[in-house]
Amino acid sequence: MSAAIGALRDRAFTHRRRRGAELFLLVLSLVVGVGAYAAVGLGVEGTVPPDIFAYGGWLAALCIGCHVAVRYLAPYADPVLLPVISALNGLGLAIIHRIDLGYEAKGIEIGPFADNQLQWMTLGAVLFVVVLLVVRDHRRLQAFTYTFGFAAIVLLLLPLMPVIGRSINGSRIWIGLGPFSFQPGELAKVMLVLFFAGYLVVHRDALALAGRRFAGIDFPRGRDLGPILAMWLVSLGVLVFQKDLGSSLLFFGLFLVMLYVATERPGWLVVGTVMFLVGAFVANLVVSHVQSRVDSWLHPFAYDPDQGVPQLVSGLYGMAWGGLVGRGLGQGDPTITPLGFSDFIMASIGEELGLTGVMAVLLLYGLIVERALRTALVCRDAFGKLVATGLGVVFALQVFVVVGGVTRLIPLTGLTTPFLSSGGSSLVANWAIIALLLRISDQARRPLPELTEPEQDDATQVVKLS
């Protein structure tokens, strides 16, 4: 009897919907976003922004609308993911608005970036709901494995087209359609996760076979190196032809981690690391874009003062000026750092919110990765496990290479900081990623259907009566 009661108690705890907890956390995240927006107005202009109610109302409408969609379309989904990205998105909007005000005070006519970011957030929230509506069962996506792979390749090739391709800041990763520009690689990373997951589910038994054993590690067979070689070449192609160091590192690292998770063979990590080091060494010798990034990383202070201060140096000085607790929202000057609203938004946060603010942001990203991996652990199917793992790894790798570049841990890569940086392509794609994670977690946390006991035949009943 006690075992049955314990089982019922565990069942009730495991399959609780927790939408009320999500709503409570969502309100707290809105306090962070709207409060930061008000603090920026007080710090820069000495008054609360006059549009605070319109801005806060629109931000609340977007987040509460997404919550309602989750409540009805994915009632058992993870209750933490949506409030976390709401807090990050709100904080990013406030920082971008602060930089807009700084440019306006200096008479620099660029932007307003915050208005554009809010529009892209609206589109991202709409796509979030659309994904939940369309993808009712993530397992059905496995049937489109190779379609996703083909779509990812097409998206990666679009910026190389002569008419629509655009080169911005030395990287050819954009497509332009009239006044609008878009980075198709952001959607390609989602397609690649789905392709990798579907491919590895089918072929993981063959890829897990051990070859030669060296130093206690079972290395893969030579005949099984085809997929990783192909992905290595694709990553080098992205680096050479598009001059996109960040996406090249992200795509190869993503495939390597998912390959290791699928096969549980550490030999793949060794082989992949060696291939990455070889590729990085060759790229540093033959690709001028990579050479300049490495030189600025190794010798950041060896620059010509007549040509201005490099953004890496100004970002480091800004974070040093911020110190432990920062100058305060609106009290620093992040406009000195070029792209302080985009690639270097973590430097802007470090300047105005200090090391404390940076650590808080990194903790929020850590929560996203942790919840994604938790979803992968409780997911009941192999495809969902790999998709959730891959989507979590996307955030982990992207945040690592961005923050590592800004803090001079590794060379700059050019990736955007998820949900914080100004950039519509990244923001929309990341909202779609969160929707997929919520769909998988809803399927994983949903209670299993009740199993009815089979009817007993007459012979069994006779035996029991006797």
N, C-alpha and C positions, 0 to 999 in steps of 0.2 A: 504493500500500500504506500509506504513512504517513498519507494522508488518511483511509483506512478505519479505521486504528488510532485516529486522533484522534477520529473520529466515535463509535467504540465507547467510548472513554474519556469523552467528553462525555455520552454516553447513560447510562453507569453512574453518573456523578456527578450528573446531573440527576434521575434517578429513584431515588436512594437513599432508603430509607424513613425512616431516622433516628429510629426509635422508641427506641433506646438513648440517644441524646442527649436526647430528651424526658424519659425516666425520670431521667437524671442531673440535669437542670435542675429537674425536679419535686421531687426530694429536697432540693435547695438551697432551693427555695421553701418547703418544709415546715420546714426549719431556720429560715427567716426568721419564719414564722408562729408556730411553737411556741416559738421563742426569744423572740419579742416577748411572748408570753403569760407565759412564765416571768419575763421582766424586769419586767413590770408587777407581778406578785406580789412580787418582791424589792423593787421601788421603793416600793410602797404598804404592804405588810405585813411586809417584811423576810424573807420565806420564799418558797420556791417553792410555787405553788398546789398543794394536795393532790390536785386532780383533773387534774394535768398529763398523766398517762398516759392517762386516759380521754379527755380533750380531744384530746391529740395523736394517739391511736389512731383516734378518730372522724374527725378531719380528714385523717389519712393514708389511711384507708379510702375516704373520698369521692374524694380526688384520685387515688389509685392505681386505684380502680374506674373513674374516667373515663379514665385512661390505658389500661387494659385494653380498654375499649370502643373507644377510638380505634385501638388496635393491631389489633383484629379487624374493625372496621366502616369505618375510614378509614385504612388503613395508610400511605398516601402523604401524609397531611395535614401541615400546617405543624407543626414540632416545638417552636415557641417560644410559641405562644399559650396553651396550657394551663398551663405553668409560670408565665407572667406573671400570669394571673388567679388562680392559686393563691396566689402571693405577695401580691397585692393583697387578696384575700379574707382571708387569714390575718392580715395586718397590720390590716385593718379590724376584725376580730373582737377583736384584742388592744386596740386603742384604745377600742372600745366597752366592753369588759370593764373597762378602766381607769376609764372614766367611771361605769360601774355601781358600782365600788368607791368612787369619790368621793362619789356620791350616798348610798351606804349609810353612809359615815363621817359625813356631815352630817345623817343622819336623814331624808333626803328619800325618800319612799316612791314611787318610780317605777321602772319597769324590772321585771326585768332585761332589758335590750335585747340583750345578747350571746347569751343563751339563745335568744331569738326569732330572732336573726340566724343562728345555727347551724342552727336548724330550717329557715329559708328557704333557706339554702345547701344543705341536704340535698335539699329539693324542687327547687332549681335544678339540682343535679347529676343528679337523676333525669330531669328534663326534658331535660337535655343528652344523656343516653343515648337517650331516647325520640326526640328529633329525629334523631339519627344512625341510629336503627333505621328510622324512618318515611321520612325523606328520603334515599333511596338515590341519587337523581340530581336535582340542583337544577334542571336544565333543565325537568323536568316541572312545576315550580311556575309556569312562565310560562302554562300553560293556565288557571290560576286567577287571572289578573291582576285582573279586575274583581270577582271574589269577594273578594279581599283588600281591594280598595278599599271595597267595601260593608261588609265586616267592620270596617275601620278607622273608618268613619263611625259605625257602630253603637256601637263602643267609646267613641268620643269623646262620643256623645250620652247614654250611660248615666248619668254623674254628674248630668245635668240632670233625670233622672226624679224625680218628687216623693217616692217611697217609699224607693228604695234610694240616692238621691244623698246625699252627705255633704259638708259644708263644714268644712274644717280649715285653721286659720291664714289664713282669709280667701279661700282658693281652693276652688272646688267641683270637685274633680278626683277624688273618691273615691266608691266605692260600698260600702255596708255590707250584709252578709248575716249577721245575728245578731251574734255577737261578733267576726266577721272583717271586715276592711276591705281593699279592693284598689284600686289605681290603674290603671284600664283603659288610660289613655294610654300606659303603658309597653309594653303589647303592641301598641297602635295604631301606634307608631313602627316596629315590625318589619313590620307589615302594609303600612304606607305605603311602606317601602323596596321591598318586593316589587311593590306596585302601580305605583310610579313606574318601576321598572326594566322591567316588562312593557309599560307604556304607551309609554315613550320608545323602546324597541327597535322598536316598530311605527311610531311617528310621527316618528322623529328626522329622516328625510330631509325631511319637510315643514317641521319646526321649524328645520332648518339652512339653509333658503333665506334669502338675504340680501335685505333691503329697501333703505332709503336708507343711504348711506354718509356719515358725519360724523366729522371729526377722525381719519380713518384707521380707523374702526371701522364694521363692517357691522352695522347694527341690524336686528332682526327685522321682518317685515312686520306691519302692524296686524291682519290677519286671523288671525295665529298667536299673538296675545296671550291668547287664551281660557284655556288651561291655567294660565298664571302668574297671571292675574287670579282664577281660581277658587281657586287655592291661597292667594293673598293674602287673599281674603275668608274662607276657612276659618280661616286663622291669626288674623285679626281677630276672628272669631266665638269662637275659643277664648279669646282675650284678654278680650273684653267679657263673655261669658256665664259663663266659668269662672274668670276673673281669674287665669289661669295665664300669666304673662309668659314663663317659661322654655320651656314646650312650644310656645307660639306662635312664638317665635324659632327653636326647633329645627326645627319642621315646615317653615317657609318657607325657612330656610337650607338644609335638606336637599334640598328640591325644586330650589332654585336651583343648588346645586352639581352635582346629578345632571343637570340640564338642560344645564349648561355642558359637563360631561364627555361627554354623549351627542352634542351638536351641535358642540362645539369652536368656538362663537361667543362671543367676549367681550362682544358687544353684549347678551347676556342678563344678564351680570353687572351691566352698567351699568343696564339697565332694572330689574332686581331690587333693586339698591341704592337707586335713586330711590324705588321703591315702598315699600321698607322704611322709608326716612327719612320719607316722607309718612305712612305708617301710625303710626310712632313719635311723630311730632309731633301727629297728631290724637288718638292715645291719651293722650298726656300732657295734652291739653286737656280731654278728656271723661271719662276713666276715673280715678276717685279712687284706685284701687289702684295704678295706674301713677304717679300724681302723688306719692303717699307714698314709693314706691320711689325716684323721681328726687330728691325733696327730701332723703331720708336719704343719698343718694349724694353730692349736691352739698354738703350741710351736715351731715355726720355728727356734729359736736361741738356743734351748736346744739340741745340737748335739755334737757328739764326734769329736774334731778337728783332731784326728788321722785318721778318716775315710773320711776326706775331707769336704768341705763346700757343703751343700745341694743346689740343683739347684734353689730352691725357694729363698734362702737367697742370692745367688750370683746374681740372676735376680733382686732382690730388690736393692742390692747395685749398680748394673749397671744402673738401672733407676735413682737412686739417684745421681749417678755421672753424668748422662746426664743432669739433671736439666731441665730448661725451654726450651732451644733451642738445647741441645745435644752437644756432643763433635765434631760432624761433621762426615760425611761418611768417613770411613777409619781411624779415629782418636781415636776411642775407642778400646775396647778389648772384644767383645762379645763372643770370643771363651772360655772365662773363664766359662761361663754358659753352662752346658751340655744341649744338644738339643736346643741350641740357634738358630739353623737353622730350627727347627721344632716346638715343643710344646711351646718353649719360644722365638719365633721370635718377639713377641711384646716387650719383654724385650730388645732384641737387637735393635729394632727400638727406644725404649725409651732411650737407652744409646747413640745412635749416632745421633738421630734426636730430642731427648728431648720430653717433654710433648707436645710441639707444633706439632711434627710429629705424636705422638700417637693420639692426638685429630683430626688431619687431616684424619688419617686412619679411625678412628671411624666415622667421618662425611661421608666418602665414603660408609662405611657399612650402615650407616643410610639412605643414598640415595637409596641403593639397596632395603632395606626394604620398604622405602616410595614408590618407584616406583612399587614394587610388590603389596602393599596394594592399591595404586591408580588403578592399573590394575584390582584388584578384585572389586573395587567400580564401575568401568565403564563396567565390563563384563556383558553380557546380559543373561548368563545362570548360574544356581546355581552350576553346577559341576565346571565350570571354575572359579567361584568366590572362591570356597573352595580350589581348587588346587593352585591358585595364592596366597591365604592367607597362605596355608600350606607351600609353598615354601619360602615365605617371613619370616614366623616364624622359619623355619629351620635356615636361616642366623641369625636371631635375637637371638635365643637361643644359637646357636653355638658360636657366638662372645661373648655373655654375659658370658657363662661358661668358655671360654678360657681366656678372659681378666680378668674376676673376679678371676680366679685361679692364674694368673700371678701376679696380684696386691694384692693378699691375701684377697680379698673380700669374696670368698668362697673357699672350698677345691679344690685342683687340680683334674681335671677330665681326662686329656689325650687326649682331642679332638684337632684337628688341626685348625689353623686360615685360613678361606677360602681364596684361591688365593694367600696367602702369604707364608704359611708354606711349607717346602719341604715334598712332599708326593704325589705320582702319583694317588692313589685311590681317594683321596679327590679332587684333581684338576680336574680330568676327570669328576667325578660326578657333580661338581659344574658348569662346562661348560655346561653339559647337562641340569642342572636346569635353567640356564640362557636362553638356547634355548627354553625350555618349556614356560618360562615367556614371551619371545618375541612372541612366537606363540599365546599365549592367548591374549596378548596386541594387536597384529595385528588383531585378530578376533574382539576384543572389539572396536577398533578405526576405523575399516573399515566401510565405509558408507553403509547404508542399500540399498538394490536394489530399484530402482525407481518403484513405484506402478502406474500402468496404470489405468485410470478411466474406469469402465465398460461401455460397449456400452448401450446406452439408447434404450428402446424399442419404438415401433411406437406410443403406447398410450401416453408415456411421451412427445414425440416430438409433438404430436397433441395438447396436453395441453399447451405446451410452445408456439406453433404457435397461438393458440387461445387467 
